[in-house]
């Protein structure tokens, strides 16, 4: 089993998967970082819990917070086994989930008979702890979709989740160096659910694209096109 360090320097997110819903070669897009023995995960798609349990060494005195962007399966499908593992099998100090709709998530977990008393579940109002302040904004994807601004003691960034628009606030903060990076989804073409590569090229100046990391790839051609246009691309160090 590969063993990665408990906590990384928060210069970049570490990705657990970088693919869109049906790009099984890259797995579902999900990422994490860790500061002071507190692990922060963003989304928990279909095989993400398996990757974490297999590849990450999370000590029992760690805290875990999970941020959910929306309720599609490629962003939430392995949340329940993750919660069971880290509350029943390998218990951590604390575990909480920040979600666009706490009541909806509780209803979903109740179908699996998960003990809701074992984990804290809260709506996506501003989240604050000793390491981070996280602010959500509505994303244009499906009902109850969110994007997140992370302001941490080791760096600031914006994480789009799935959305069909580029946040003007995120772009302004990137220009003004209030955030260090934008992590943004991308698609071959724009739709009411996803933003196309051409739209991102039209809205993000070439001079800023080296601080924009694209993710949620449909195929390898999309990755090559993103790199050709001057964007950085998310890479997962975790194999199947």
Secondary structure, DSSP 8 states (H G I E B T S, - for coil): ---B-S---TTS-EEEE-B-TT-TTT-B-EEEEEETTEEEEE---TTHHHHHHHHB---TT-EEEEE----SHHHHTTHHHHHHIIIIIS--SEEEEEES-HHHHHHHHHTTT--GGGSEEEESS-EE-SSEEEEEEE-SSSTT-EEEEEEETTEEEEE--S-SS--HHHHHHHHTTSSSEEEEE-BSS--SSS-BHHHHHHHS-GGGGGGEEEE-BSSHHHHHHHHHTT-EE--B----
